[in-house]
Amino acid sequence: MGWYIERTTGHHIYAHPTKPGKIPVGKHGAKEVPPGTEKKILKLAGLR
């Protein structure tokens, strides 16, 4: 099992069945994610 969208507001809120916390990811379409935001998302996901 992996990450799934738990809910959608102004952001997609991702959750994982075995990892704590939730990851908010903006719905920006073609916009790039700023480096600091990317680093925080990867850290929250346990990938960094």
TAJOPE-V145885 format. One line per field, one symbol per residue. ss: DSSP state (h for helix, s for strand, l for the rest). psi: psi as a letter, one per 20 degrees, with the letter a starting at -180 (. if undefined). Layout:
BEGIN
ss = ???
psi = ???
END
This chain:
BEGIN
ss = lllsssssllsssssllllllsssssllllllllhhhhhhhhhhllll
psi = qaqqogrpcirpoqrphiqqrqoppqnidiqqpqghggggghghikj.
END
